[in-house]
Amino acid sequence: MLAAVLVMLLASASPGAGAQACADPPCAPEVLTEILVHGNIVATDDEVRALAGVAVGMPVSPTMVADVTAKLRASHRFEEVDVRKRLRSIADPSQVVLVIIVDEGPVSIGSIKTEEGPAKIVKKRAFGLMFLPVLSFEDGYGFTYGARLAKPDIVGSNSRLSFPLTWGASKEAGVELEKFLERGPLTRIEVKTAVERRTNPFYEQDDDRARATFRGEHRFSPSIVAGTDLGVQHVSFLGHDDVFTSAGGDIVVDTRLDPMLARNAIYARAGWSHVDTGDYGSLNRTDLEARGYIGLPGQAVFVVRALRQDANKPQPPYLQPMIGGSASVRGFPLGTEVGDTLVAGTAEVRMPLTSPLSVARFGVNGFFDAGAIYFKGERLQDQPAYRGFGGGVWMTASVLRLSLAVAHGVGASTRVHFGLGLDF
């Protein structure tokens, strides 16, 4: 590819294809005098020229560049094709050089023996799949492990087709397509389809789902993103099957550089969705969350969080929020109680014990959680408050995040909460 870069740099210094050095008498017809091919590994130069349908000595048409580009892309032999028309001589603009730069994608080297002679080296096209491990521990569910296979640039640059395959707490097999866009109303789109099974911690029953979803986002700035979601799901839960559709949107303001070690930053999310179920009617759901990170002397940070999940009507059992666990009130197991409305808040102090320049960072934290959950027709002030307090240790190192907390639930027991995640 170094040769291709040099050709492009030299070509940019030459006159454009439309430049004309003669005006009177009229210029002679343009003729293709040279064809340069770069970037090819598997295909030979002659094969690329044959696929392009060009040869030295043929007249140059106004659409030659577009025609050659279309033919090479139609061959499906190359991931990227760049065709450029340049002049061989400033003095004679009729002599045209065609520069063809191709990218065949990832390849591997192998060897085969031929009847004509000794073994020779050939190139074999690789399938081009990336492999990422999946390992997480979610409080209330347990370990999830597996892999994510991905193919980059499947529908152009900045796109990815991936296949999550997991087992354990969350059993899932799916297909996901993600693409980032440089222009238009959406800067990111994501399409997913998957089948999944999880065990509901409150009902202690399997929740089986098959779903197809679409998400579109527009990033207004590095810290402000708005998104819209559409989806359909089939759910089997508590011996009952149901199909529901959902449509909604959200807006997120996030000034954090690192979610775990943010300082003097905020995170806020407001989401709304309309859900139509087959057996429970339609309802509107809201999800509000806000976090503030205030720097204290030294490296310490004071973190406050408020959360409210609600709906305008009673929710189906498979959509009900749950209280307890690391997500709301530590000191109580996730699924201690369910309802239609969940409110929770946290006050926490985080203290890193290592240098901000360290690759792996360790720290300790102390916290107080409080929350309540209730059904439609009930009032918040009439509900018992769940409260928990405690402390823990945490570690973050590149893509790995670990946390361990010991919390006492007021009026309950003391519990250990563990979290693990690999973030790519």
Contacts in CASP RR format, 6 or more apart in sequence:
PFRMAT RR
TARGET T0000
AUTHOR 0000-0000-0000
METHOD contacts of the structure
MODEL  1
MLAAVLVMLLASASPGAGAQACADPPCAPEVLTEILVHGNIVATDDEVRA
LAGVAVGMPVSPTMVADVTAKLRASHRFEEVDVRKRLRSIADPSQVVLVI
IVDEGPVSIGSIKTEEGPAKIVKKRAFGLMFLPVLSFEDGYGFTYGARLA
KPDIVGSNSRLSFPLTWGASKEAGVELEKFLERGPLTRIEVKTAVERRTN
PFYEQDDDRARATFRGEHRFSPSIVAGTDLGVQHVSFLGHDDVFTSAGGD
IVVDTRLDPMLARNAIYARAGWSHVDTGDYGSLNRTDLEARGYIGLPGQA
VFVVRALRQDANKPQPPYLQPMIGGSASVRGFPLGTEVGDTLVAGTAEVR
MPLTSPLSVARFGVNGFFDAGAIYFKGERLQDQPAYRGFGGGVWMTASVL
RLSLAVAHGVGASTRVHFGLGLDF
1 38 0 8 1.000
1 39 0 8 1.000
1 103 0 8 1.000
3 38 0 8 1.000
3 39 0 8 1.000
4 38 0 8 1.000
4 39 0 8 1.000
4 101 0 8 1.000
7 36 0 8 1.000
7 38 0 8 1.000
7 99 0 8 1.000
7 101 0 8 1.000
8 84 0 8 1.000
8 99 0 8 1.000
8 101 0 8 1.000
11 84 0 8 1.000
11 86 0 8 1.000
11 99 0 8 1.000
14 86 0 8 1.000
14 87 0 8 1.000
14 90 0 8 1.000
15 87 0 8 1.000
15 90 0 8 1.000
15 93 0 8 1.000
16 85 0 8 1.000
16 86 0 8 1.000
16 87 0 8 1.000
17 65 0 8 1.000
17 85 0 8 1.000
17 86 0 8 1.000
17 87 0 8 1.000
17 96 0 8 1.000
19 87 0 8 1.000
19 93 0 8 1.000
20 27 0 8 1.000
20 93 0 8 1.000
21 27 0 8 1.000
21 90 0 8 1.000
21 91 0 8 1.000
21 92 0 8 1.000
21 93 0 8 1.000
22 93 0 8 1.000
27 93 0 8 1.000
27 94 0 8 1.000
28 92 0 8 1.000
28 94 0 8 1.000
29 59 0 8 1.000
29 60 0 8 1.000
29 94 0 8 1.000
30 59 0 8 1.000
30 60 0 8 1.000
30 93 0 8 1.000
30 94 0 8 1.000
30 95 0 8 1.000
30 96 0 8 1.000
31 57 0 8 1.000
31 58 0 8 1.000
31 59 0 8 1.000
31 60 0 8 1.000
31 94 0 8 1.000
31 95 0 8 1.000
31 96 0 8 1.000
32 54 0 8 1.000
32 55 0 8 1.000
32 56 0 8 1.000
32 57 0 8 1.000
32 58 0 8 1.000
32 59 0 8 1.000
32 60 0 8 1.000
32 64 0 8 1.000
32 96 0 8 1.000
32 98 0 8 1.000
33 56 0 8 1.000
33 57 0 8 1.000
33 88 0 8 1.000
33 95 0 8 1.000
33 96 0 8 1.000
33 97 0 8 1.000
34 56 0 8 1.000
34 88 0 8 1.000
34 97 0 8 1.000
34 98 0 8 1.000
35 49 0 8 1.000
35 52 0 8 1.000
35 54 0 8 1.000
35 55 0 8 1.000
35 56 0 8 1.000
35 97 0 8 1.000
35 98 0 8 1.000
35 100 0 8 1.000
36 97 0 8 1.000
36 98 0 8 1.000
36 99 0 8 1.000
36 100 0 8 1.000
37 45 0 8 1.000
37 48 0 8 1.000
37 49 0 8 1.000
37 100 0 8 1.000
37 102 0 8 1.000
38 99 0 8 1.000
38 100 0 8 1.000
38 101 0 8 1.000
38 102 0 8 1.000
39 101 0 8 1.000
39 102 0 8 1.000
39 103 0 8 1.000
39 104 0 8 1.000
40 47 0 8 1.000
40 48 0 8 1.000
40 102 0 8 1.000
40 104 0 8 1.000
41 104 0 8 1.000
41 107 0 8 1.000
41 123 0 8 1.000
42 77 0 8 1.000
42 104 0 8 1.000
42 107 0 8 1.000
42 123 0 8 1.000
42 125 0 8 1.000
43 51 0 8 1.000
43 77 0 8 1.000
43 102 0 8 1.000
43 104 0 8 1.000
48 72 0 8 1.000
48 100 0 8 1.000
48 102 0 8 1.000
49 55 0 8 1.000
49 100 0 8 1.000
51 71 0 8 1.000
51 72 0 8 1.000
51 75 0 8 1.000
51 77 0 8 1.000
52 68 0 8 1.000
52 71 0 8 1.000
52 72 0 8 1.000
52 83 0 8 1.000
52 100 0 8 1.000
53 68 0 8 1.000
53 71 0 8 1.000
54 64 0 8 1.000
54 68 0 8 1.000
54 98 0 8 1.000
60 85 0 8 1.000
60 96 0 8 1.000
61 67 0 8 1.000
64 85 0 8 1.000
64 98 0 8 1.000
65 83 0 8 1.000
65 84 0 8 1.000
65 85 0 8 1.000
65 98 0 8 1.000
68 83 0 8 1.000
68 98 0 8 1.000
68 100 0 8 1.000
69 81 0 8 1.000
69 83 0 8 1.000
72 78 0 8 1.000
72 81 0 8 1.000
72 83 0 8 1.000
72 100 0 8 1.000
72 102 0 8 1.000
73 81 0 8 1.000
77 102 0 8 1.000
77 104 0 8 1.000
78 102 0 8 1.000
78 103 0 8 1.000
78 104 0 8 1.000
78 105 0 8 1.000
79 103 0 8 1.000
79 104 0 8 1.000
79 105 0 8 1.000
79 153 0 8 1.000
80 102 0 8 1.000
80 103 0 8 1.000
81 100 0 8 1.000
81 101 0 8 1.000
81 102 0 8 1.000
81 103 0 8 1.000
82 100 0 8 1.000
82 101 0 8 1.000
82 102 0 8 1.000
83 98 0 8 1.000
83 99 0 8 1.000
83 100 0 8 1.000
83 101 0 8 1.000
84 98 0 8 1.000
84 99 0 8 1.000
84 101 0 8 1.000
85 96 0 8 1.000
85 97 0 8 1.000
85 98 0 8 1.000
85 99 0 8 1.000
86 96 0 8 1.000
86 97 0 8 1.000
86 98 0 8 1.000
86 99 0 8 1.000
87 93 0 8 1.000
87 95 0 8 1.000
87 96 0 8 1.000
87 97 0 8 1.000
88 95 0 8 1.000
88 96 0 8 1.000
88 97 0 8 1.000
89 95 0 8 1.000
104 125 0 8 1.000
105 125 0 8 1.000
105 128 0 8 1.000
106 125 0 8 1.000
106 126 0 8 1.000
106 128 0 8 1.000
107 123 0 8 1.000
107 124 0 8 1.000
107 125 0 8 1.000
107 126 0 8 1.000
108 123 0 8 1.000
108 124 0 8 1.000
108 125 0 8 1.000
108 126 0 8 1.000
109 121 0 8 1.000
109 122 0 8 1.000
109 123 0 8 1.000
109 124 0 8 1.000
110 121 0 8 1.000
110 122 0 8 1.000
110 123 0 8 1.000
110 124 0 8 1.000
111 119 0 8 1.000
111 120 0 8 1.000
111 121 0 8 1.000
111 122 0 8 1.000
112 119 0 8 1.000
112 120 0 8 1.000
112 122 0 8 1.000
113 119 0 8 1.000
114 120 0 8 1.000
128 151 0 8 1.000
129 149 0 8 1.000
129 150 0 8 1.000
129 151 0 8 1.000
130 149 0 8 1.000
130 150 0 8 1.000
130 151 0 8 1.000
130 152 0 8 1.000
131 147 0 8 1.000
131 148 0 8 1.000
131 149 0 8 1.000
131 150 0 8 1.000
132 147 0 8 1.000
132 148 0 8 1.000
132 149 0 8 1.000
132 150 0 8 1.000
132 424 0 8 1.000
133 145 0 8 1.000
133 146 0 8 1.000
133 147 0 8 1.000
133 148 0 8 1.000
133 422 0 8 1.000
134 144 0 8 1.000
134 145 0 8 1.000
134 146 0 8 1.000
134 147 0 8 1.000
134 148 0 8 1.000
134 164 0 8 1.000
134 166 0 8 1.000
134 422 0 8 1.000
135 143 0 8 1.000
135 144 0 8 1.000
135 145 0 8 1.000
135 146 0 8 1.000
135 420 0 8 1.000
135 421 0 8 1.000
135 422 0 8 1.000
136 143 0 8 1.000
136 144 0 8 1.000
136 145 0 8 1.000
136 419 0 8 1.000
136 420 0 8 1.000
136 421 0 8 1.000
136 422 0 8 1.000
137 143 0 8 1.000
137 144 0 8 1.000
137 169 0 8 1.000
137 418 0 8 1.000
137 419 0 8 1.000
137 420 0 8 1.000
137 421 0 8 1.000
138 144 0 8 1.000
138 169 0 8 1.000
138 170 0 8 1.000
138 419 0 8 1.000
139 325 0 8 1.000
139 326 0 8 1.000
139 327 0 8 1.000
139 334 0 8 1.000
139 417 0 8 1.000
139 418 0 8 1.000
139 419 0 8 1.000
140 201 0 8 1.000
140 325 0 8 1.000
140 333 0 8 1.000
140 334 0 8 1.000
140 335 0 8 1.000
141 169 0 8 1.000
141 170 0 8 1.000
141 198 0 8 1.000
141 199 0 8 1.000
141 201 0 8 1.000
141 334 0 8 1.000
142 168 0 8 1.000
142 169 0 8 1.000
143 168 0 8 1.000
143 169 0 8 1.000
143 420 0 8 1.000
144 166 0 8 1.000
144 167 0 8 1.000
144 168 0 8 1.000
144 169 0 8 1.000
144 170 0 8 1.000
145 166 0 8 1.000
145 167 0 8 1.000
145 168 0 8 1.000
146 165 0 8 1.000
146 166 0 8 1.000
146 167 0 8 1.000
147 165 0 8 1.000
147 166 0 8 1.000
148 162 0 8 1.000
148 163 0 8 1.000
148 164 0 8 1.000
148 165 0 8 1.000
149 162 0 8 1.000
149 163 0 8 1.000
149 165 0 8 1.000
150 160 0 8 1.000
150 161 0 8 1.000
150 162 0 8 1.000
150 163 0 8 1.000
151 160 0 8 1.000
151 161 0 8 1.000
151 162 0 8 1.000
152 159 0 8 1.000
152 160 0 8 1.000
153 159 0 8 1.000
153 160 0 8 1.000
154 160 0 8 1.000
154 161 0 8 1.000
154 177 0 8 1.000
155 161 0 8 1.000
155 177 0 8 1.000
155 179 0 8 1.000
156 179 0 8 1.000
158 179 0 8 1.000
158 180 0 8 1.000
158 181 0 8 1.000
158 182 0 8 1.000
159 177 0 8 1.000
159 178 0 8 1.000
159 179 0 8 1.000
159 180 0 8 1.000
160 176 0 8 1.000
160 177 0 8 1.000
160 178 0 8 1.000
160 179 0 8 1.000
161 175 0 8 1.000
161 176 0 8 1.000
161 177 0 8 1.000
162 175 0 8 1.000
162 176 0 8 1.000
162 177 0 8 1.000
162 178 0 8 1.000
163 173 0 8 1.000
163 174 0 8 1.000
163 175 0 8 1.000
163 176 0 8 1.000
164 172 0 8 1.000
164 173 0 8 1.000
164 174 0 8 1.000
164 176 0 8 1.000
164 194 0 8 1.000
165 172 0 8 1.000
165 173 0 8 1.000
165 174 0 8 1.000
166 172 0 8 1.000
169 198 0 8 1.000
169 199 0 8 1.000
170 196 0 8 1.000
170 197 0 8 1.000
170 198 0 8 1.000
171 196 0 8 1.000
171 197 0 8 1.000
171 198 0 8 1.000
172 194 0 8 1.000
172 195 0 8 1.000
172 196 0 8 1.000
172 197 0 8 1.000
173 194 0 8 1.000
173 195 0 8 1.000
174 192 0 8 1.000
174 193 0 8 1.000
174 194 0 8 1.000
174 195 0 8 1.000
175 192 0 8 1.000
175 193 0 8 1.000
175 194 0 8 1.000
176 190 0 8 1.000
176 191 0 8 1.000
176 192 0 8 1.000
176 193 0 8 1.000
176 194 0 8 1.000
177 190 0 8 1.000
177 191 0 8 1.000
177 192 0 8 1.000
178 188 0 8 1.000
178 189 0 8 1.000
178 190 0 8 1.000
179 188 0 8 1.000
179 189 0 8 1.000
179 190 0 8 1.000
180 187 0 8 1.000
180 188 0 8 1.000
181 187 0 8 1.000
181 188 0 8 1.000
181 189 0 8 1.000
185 218 0 8 1.000
186 216 0 8 1.000
186 217 0 8 1.000
186 218 0 8 1.000
187 217 0 8 1.000
187 218 0 8 1.000
187 219 0 8 1.000
188 216 0 8 1.000
188 217 0 8 1.000
188 219 0 8 1.000
189 214 0 8 1.000
189 215 0 8 1.000
189 216 0 8 1.000
189 217 0 8 1.000
190 213 0 8 1.000
190 214 0 8 1.000
190 215 0 8 1.000
190 216 0 8 1.000
190 217 0 8 1.000
191 212 0 8 1.000
191 213 0 8 1.000
191 214 0 8 1.000
191 215 0 8 1.000
192 211 0 8 1.000
192 212 0 8 1.000
192 213 0 8 1.000
192 214 0 8 1.000
192 215 0 8 1.000
193 211 0 8 1.000
193 212 0 8 1.000
193 213 0 8 1.000
194 210 0 8 1.000
194 211 0 8 1.000
195 208 0 8 1.000
195 209 0 8 1.000
195 210 0 8 1.000
196 208 0 8 1.000
196 209 0 8 1.000
196 210 0 8 1.000
196 211 0 8 1.000
197 206 0 8 1.000
197 207 0 8 1.000
197 208 0 8 1.000
197 209 0 8 1.000
198 206 0 8 1.000
198 207 0 8 1.000
199 205 0 8 1.000
199 206 0 8 1.000
199 207 0 8 1.000
200 206 0 8 1.000
200 207 0 8 1.000
200 237 0 8 1.000
200 318 0 8 1.000
201 322 0 8 1.000
201 333 0 8 1.000
201 334 0 8 1.000
201 335 0 8 1.000
202 322 0 8 1.000
202 335 0 8 1.000
202 336 0 8 1.000
202 337 0 8 1.000
202 338 0 8 1.000
203 237 0 8 1.000
203 238 0 8 1.000
203 317 0 8 1.000
205 237 0 8 1.000
205 238 0 8 1.000
205 239 0 8 1.000
206 236 0 8 1.000
206 237 0 8 1.000
207 235 0 8 1.000
207 236 0 8 1.000
207 237 0 8 1.000
207 318 0 8 1.000
208 235 0 8 1.000
208 236 0 8 1.000
208 237 0 8 1.000
209 233 0 8 1.000
209 234 0 8 1.000
209 235 0 8 1.000
209 236 0 8 1.000
210 233 0 8 1.000
210 234 0 8 1.000
211 231 0 8 1.000
211 232 0 8 1.000
211 233 0 8 1.000
211 234 0 8 1.000
212 231 0 8 1.000
212 232 0 8 1.000
212 233 0 8 1.000
213 229 0 8 1.000
213 230 0 8 1.000
213 231 0 8 1.000
213 232 0 8 1.000
214 229 0 8 1.000
214 230 0 8 1.000
214 231 0 8 1.000
215 227 0 8 1.000
215 228 0 8 1.000
215 229 0 8 1.000
215 230 0 8 1.000
216 227 0 8 1.000
216 228 0 8 1.000
216 229 0 8 1.000
217 225 0 8 1.000
217 226 0 8 1.000
217 227 0 8 1.000
217 228 0 8 1.000
218 225 0 8 1.000
218 226 0 8 1.000
218 227 0 8 1.000
219 225 0 8 1.000
220 226 0 8 1.000
223 253 0 8 1.000
223 254 0 8 1.000
223 255 0 8 1.000
224 251 0 8 1.000
224 252 0 8 1.000
224 253 0 8 1.000
225 251 0 8 1.000
225 252 0 8 1.000
225 254 0 8 1.000
226 249 0 8 1.000
226 250 0 8 1.000
226 251 0 8 1.000
226 252 0 8 1.000
227 249 0 8 1.000
227 250 0 8 1.000
227 251 0 8 1.000
228 247 0 8 1.000
228 248 0 8 1.000
228 249 0 8 1.000
229 246 0 8 1.000
229 247 0 8 1.000
229 248 0 8 1.000
229 249 0 8 1.000
229 250 0 8 1.000
229 273 0 8 1.000
230 246 0 8 1.000
230 247 0 8 1.000
230 248 0 8 1.000
231 245 0 8 1.000
231 246 0 8 1.000
231 247 0 8 1.000
232 243 0 8 1.000
232 244 0 8 1.000
232 245 0 8 1.000
232 246 0 8 1.000
233 243 0 8 1.000
233 244 0 8 1.000
233 245 0 8 1.000
233 246 0 8 1.000
234 241 0 8 1.000
234 242 0 8 1.000
234 243 0 8 1.000
235 241 0 8 1.000
235 242 0 8 1.000
235 243 0 8 1.000
235 244 0 8 1.000
235 318 0 8 1.000
237 317 0 8 1.000
237 318 0 8 1.000
238 317 0 8 1.000
238 318 0 8 1.000
240 279 0 8 1.000
242 277 0 8 1.000
242 278 0 8 1.000
242 279 0 8 1.000
242 280 0 8 1.000
242 316 0 8 1.000
242 318 0 8 1.000
243 277 0 8 1.000
243 278 0 8 1.000
244 275 0 8 1.000
244 276 0 8 1.000
244 277 0 8 1.000
244 278 0 8 1.000
244 316 0 8 1.000
245 275 0 8 1.000
245 276 0 8 1.000
246 273 0 8 1.000
246 274 0 8 1.000
246 275 0 8 1.000
246 276 0 8 1.000
247 273 0 8 1.000
247 274 0 8 1.000
248 271 0 8 1.000
248 272 0 8 1.000
248 273 0 8 1.000
248 274 0 8 1.000
249 271 0 8 1.000
249 272 0 8 1.000
249 273 0 8 1.000
250 269 0 8 1.000
250 270 0 8 1.000
250 271 0 8 1.000
250 272 0 8 1.000
250 287 0 8 1.000
251 269 0 8 1.000
251 270 0 8 1.000
251 271 0 8 1.000
252 267 0 8 1.000
252 268 0 8 1.000
252 269 0 8 1.000
253 266 0 8 1.000
253 267 0 8 1.000
253 268 0 8 1.000
253 269 0 8 1.000
254 265 0 8 1.000
254 266 0 8 1.000
254 267 0 8 1.000
254 268 0 8 1.000
255 262 0 8 1.000
255 265 0 8 1.000
255 266 0 8 1.000
255 267 0 8 1.000
256 262 0 8 1.000
256 265 0 8 1.000
256 266 0 8 1.000
256 267 0 8 1.000
256 293 0 8 1.000
257 265 0 8 1.000
258 396 0 8 1.000
259 267 0 8 1.000
260 350 0 8 1.000
260 394 0 8 1.000
260 396 0 8 1.000
260 401 0 8 1.000
261 301 0 8 1.000
261 350 0 8 1.000
261 352 0 8 1.000
261 361 0 8 1.000
261 396 0 8 1.000
262 293 0 8 1.000
262 301 0 8 1.000
263 293 0 8 1.000
263 295 0 8 1.000
263 301 0 8 1.000
264 293 0 8 1.000
264 294 0 8 1.000
264 295 0 8 1.000
265 292 0 8 1.000
265 293 0 8 1.000
266 290 0 8 1.000
266 291 0 8 1.000
266 292 0 8 1.000
266 293 0 8 1.000
267 289 0 8 1.000
267 290 0 8 1.000
267 291 0 8 1.000
267 292 0 8 1.000
268 289 0 8 1.000
268 290 0 8 1.000
268 291 0 8 1.000
269 287 0 8 1.000
269 288 0 8 1.000
269 289 0 8 1.000
269 290 0 8 1.000
270 286 0 8 1.000
270 287 0 8 1.000
270 288 0 8 1.000
271 286 0 8 1.000
271 287 0 8 1.000
271 288 0 8 1.000
272 284 0 8 1.000
272 285 0 8 1.000
272 286 0 8 1.000
272 287 0 8 1.000
273 284 0 8 1.000
273 285 0 8 1.000
273 287 0 8 1.000
274 282 0 8 1.000
274 283 0 8 1.000
274 284 0 8 1.000
274 285 0 8 1.000
275 282 0 8 1.000
275 283 0 8 1.000
275 284 0 8 1.000
275 285 0 8 1.000
275 319 0 8 1.000
276 282 0 8 1.000
277 283 0 8 1.000
277 316 0 8 1.000
279 316 0 8 1.000
280 314 0 8 1.000
280 315 0 8 1.000
280 316 0 8 1.000
281 313 0 8 1.000
282 313 0 8 1.000
283 311 0 8 1.000
283 312 0 8 1.000
283 313 0 8 1.000
283 314 0 8 1.000
283 315 0 8 1.000
284 311 0 8 1.000
284 312 0 8 1.000
284 313 0 8 1.000
285 309 0 8 1.000
285 310 0 8 1.000
285 311 0 8 1.000
285 315 0 8 1.000
285 319 0 8 1.000
286 308 0 8 1.000
286 309 0 8 1.000
286 310 0 8 1.000
286 311 0 8 1.000
287 308 0 8 1.000
287 309 0 8 1.000
288 306 0 8 1.000
288 307 0 8 1.000
288 308 0 8 1.000
288 309 0 8 1.000
289 305 0 8 1.000
289 306 0 8 1.000
289 307 0 8 1.000
289 308 0 8 1.000
290 305 0 8 1.000
290 306 0 8 1.000
291 303 0 8 1.000
291 304 0 8 1.000
291 305 0 8 1.000
291 306 0 8 1.000
292 303 0 8 1.000
292 304 0 8 1.000
292 305 0 8 1.000
293 301 0 8 1.000
293 302 0 8 1.000
293 303 0 8 1.000
294 301 0 8 1.000
294 302 0 8 1.000
294 303 0 8 1.000
294 304 0 8 1.000
295 301 0 8 1.000
295 302 0 8 1.000
296 302 0 8 1.000
296 349 0 8 1.000
299 351 0 8 1.000
299 352 0 8 1.000
299 356 0 8 1.000
300 349 0 8 1.000
300 350 0 8 1.000
300 351 0 8 1.000
301 349 0 8 1.000
301 350 0 8 1.000
301 351 0 8 1.000
302 347 0 8 1.000
302 348 0 8 1.000
302 349 0 8 1.000
303 346 0 8 1.000
303 347 0 8 1.000
303 348 0 8 1.000
303 349 0 8 1.000
303 350 0 8 1.000
304 345 0 8 1.000
304 346 0 8 1.000
304 347 0 8 1.000
304 348 0 8 1.000
305 344 0 8 1.000
305 345 0 8 1.000
305 346 0 8 1.000
305 348 0 8 1.000
306 344 0 8 1.000
306 345 0 8 1.000
307 328 0 8 1.000
307 342 0 8 1.000
307 343 0 8 1.000
307 344 0 8 1.000
307 345 0 8 1.000
308 341 0 8 1.000
308 342 0 8 1.000
308 343 0 8 1.000
308 344 0 8 1.000
309 321 0 8 1.000
309 341 0 8 1.000
309 342 0 8 1.000
310 340 0 8 1.000
310 341 0 8 1.000
310 342 0 8 1.000
311 319 0 8 1.000
311 340 0 8 1.000
311 341 0 8 1.000
311 376 0 8 1.000
313 340 0 8 1.000
313 376 0 8 1.000
314 340 0 8 1.000
314 375 0 8 1.000
314 376 0 8 1.000
315 339 0 8 1.000
315 340 0 8 1.000
317 338 0 8 1.000
320 338 0 8 1.000
320 339 0 8 1.000
320 340 0 8 1.000
321 338 0 8 1.000
321 339 0 8 1.000
321 340 0 8 1.000
321 341 0 8 1.000
321 342 0 8 1.000
321 373 0 8 1.000
322 328 0 8 1.000
322 334 0 8 1.000
322 335 0 8 1.000
322 336 0 8 1.000
322 337 0 8 1.000
322 338 0 8 1.000
322 339 0 8 1.000
322 342 0 8 1.000
322 373 0 8 1.000
323 329 0 8 1.000
323 332 0 8 1.000
323 335 0 8 1.000
323 336 0 8 1.000
323 337 0 8 1.000
323 338 0 8 1.000
323 342 0 8 1.000
323 344 0 8 1.000
323 371 0 8 1.000
323 372 0 8 1.000
323 373 0 8 1.000
323 386 0 8 1.000
324 330 0 8 1.000
324 331 0 8 1.000
324 332 0 8 1.000
324 333 0 8 1.000
324 334 0 8 1.000
324 335 0 8 1.000
324 336 0 8 1.000
324 386 0 8 1.000
325 331 0 8 1.000
325 332 0 8 1.000
325 333 0 8 1.000
325 334 0 8 1.000
325 335 0 8 1.000
325 417 0 8 1.000
326 334 0 8 1.000
326 403 0 8 1.000
326 405 0 8 1.000
326 417 0 8 1.000
326 419 0 8 1.000
327 334 0 8 1.000
328 334 0 8 1.000
328 342 0 8 1.000
328 344 0 8 1.000
328 345 0 8 1.000
328 369 0 8 1.000
328 371 0 8 1.000
329 336 0 8 1.000
329 344 0 8 1.000
329 369 0 8 1.000
329 370 0 8 1.000
329 371 0 8 1.000
329 386 0 8 1.000
329 387 0 8 1.000
329 388 0 8 1.000
329 409 0 8 1.000
330 367 0 8 1.000
330 369 0 8 1.000
330 388 0 8 1.000
330 390 0 8 1.000
330 405 0 8 1.000
330 407 0 8 1.000
330 409 0 8 1.000
330 415 0 8 1.000
330 417 0 8 1.000
331 369 0 8 1.000
331 388 0 8 1.000
331 407 0 8 1.000
331 408 0 8 1.000
331 409 0 8 1.000
331 412 0 8 1.000
331 413 0 8 1.000
331 414 0 8 1.000
331 415 0 8 1.000
331 417 0 8 1.000
332 386 0 8 1.000
332 388 0 8 1.000
332 409 0 8 1.000
332 412 0 8 1.000
332 415 0 8 1.000
333 415 0 8 1.000
336 386 0 8 1.000
337 373 0 8 1.000
338 373 0 8 1.000
339 373 0 8 1.000
339 374 0 8 1.000
339 375 0 8 1.000
340 374 0 8 1.000
340 375 0 8 1.000
340 376 0 8 1.000
341 373 0 8 1.000
341 374 0 8 1.000
341 375 0 8 1.000
341 376 0 8 1.000
341 380 0 8 1.000
342 371 0 8 1.000
342 372 0 8 1.000
342 373 0 8 1.000
343 371 0 8 1.000
343 372 0 8 1.000
343 373 0 8 1.000
343 380 0 8 1.000
344 369 0 8 1.000
344 370 0 8 1.000
344 371 0 8 1.000
344 372 0 8 1.000
345 369 0 8 1.000
345 370 0 8 1.000
345 371 0 8 1.000
346 367 0 8 1.000
346 368 0 8 1.000
346 369 0 8 1.000
346 370 0 8 1.000
347 367 0 8 1.000
347 368 0 8 1.000
348 365 0 8 1.000
348 366 0 8 1.000
348 367 0 8 1.000
348 368 0 8 1.000
349 365 0 8 1.000
349 366 0 8 1.000
349 367 0 8 1.000
350 363 0 8 1.000
350 364 0 8 1.000
350 365 0 8 1.000
350 366 0 8 1.000
350 394 0 8 1.000
351 363 0 8 1.000
351 364 0 8 1.000
351 365 0 8 1.000
352 361 0 8 1.000
352 362 0 8 1.000
352 363 0 8 1.000
353 362 0 8 1.000
353 363 0 8 1.000
353 364 0 8 1.000
354 360 0 8 1.000
354 361 0 8 1.000
354 362 0 8 1.000
354 363 0 8 1.000
359 397 0 8 1.000
359 398 0 8 1.000
360 395 0 8 1.000
360 396 0 8 1.000
360 397 0 8 1.000
360 398 0 8 1.000
361 395 0 8 1.000
361 396 0 8 1.000
361 397 0 8 1.000
362 393 0 8 1.000
362 394 0 8 1.000
362 395 0 8 1.000
363 393 0 8 1.000
363 394 0 8 1.000
363 395 0 8 1.000
364 391 0 8 1.000
364 392 0 8 1.000
364 393 0 8 1.000
364 394 0 8 1.000
365 391 0 8 1.000
365 392 0 8 1.000
365 393 0 8 1.000
365 394 0 8 1.000
365 405 0 8 1.000
366 389 0 8 1.000
366 390 0 8 1.000
366 391 0 8 1.000
366 392 0 8 1.000
367 389 0 8 1.000
367 390 0 8 1.000
367 391 0 8 1.000
367 405 0 8 1.000
367 407 0 8 1.000
368 387 0 8 1.000
368 388 0 8 1.000
368 389 0 8 1.000
368 390 0 8 1.000
369 386 0 8 1.000
369 387 0 8 1.000
369 388 0 8 1.000
369 389 0 8 1.000
369 407 0 8 1.000
370 385 0 8 1.000
370 386 0 8 1.000
370 387 0 8 1.000
370 388 0 8 1.000
371 385 0 8 1.000
371 386 0 8 1.000
371 387 0 8 1.000
372 380 0 8 1.000
372 383 0 8 1.000
372 384 0 8 1.000
372 385 0 8 1.000
372 386 0 8 1.000
373 383 0 8 1.000
373 386 0 8 1.000
374 380 0 8 1.000
374 382 0 8 1.000
374 383 0 8 1.000
386 409 0 8 1.000
386 410 0 8 1.000
387 409 0 8 1.000
387 410 0 8 1.000
388 407 0 8 1.000
388 408 0 8 1.000
388 409 0 8 1.000
388 410 0 8 1.000
389 407 0 8 1.000
389 408 0 8 1.000
389 409 0 8 1.000
389 410 0 8 1.000
390 405 0 8 1.000
390 406 0 8 1.000
390 407 0 8 1.000
390 408 0 8 1.000
391 405 0 8 1.000
391 406 0 8 1.000
391 407 0 8 1.000
392 403 0 8 1.000
392 404 0 8 1.000
392 405 0 8 1.000
392 406 0 8 1.000
393 403 0 8 1.000
393 404 0 8 1.000
394 401 0 8 1.000
394 402 0 8 1.000
394 403 0 8 1.000
394 404 0 8 1.000
395 401 0 8 1.000
395 402 0 8 1.000
395 403 0 8 1.000
396 402 0 8 1.000
399 422 0 8 1.000
399 423 0 8 1.000
399 424 0 8 1.000
400 421 0 8 1.000
400 422 0 8 1.000
400 423 0 8 1.000
401 419 0 8 1.000
401 420 0 8 1.000
401 421 0 8 1.000
401 422 0 8 1.000
401 423 0 8 1.000
402 419 0 8 1.000
402 420 0 8 1.000
402 421 0 8 1.000
403 417 0 8 1.000
403 418 0 8 1.000
403 419 0 8 1.000
403 420 0 8 1.000
404 416 0 8 1.000
404 417 0 8 1.000
404 418 0 8 1.000
404 419 0 8 1.000
405 416 0 8 1.000
405 417 0 8 1.000
405 418 0 8 1.000
406 414 0 8 1.000
406 415 0 8 1.000
406 416 0 8 1.000
406 417 0 8 1.000
407 414 0 8 1.000
407 415 0 8 1.000
407 417 0 8 1.000
408 414 0 8 1.000
408 415 0 8 1.000
409 415 0 8 1.000
END
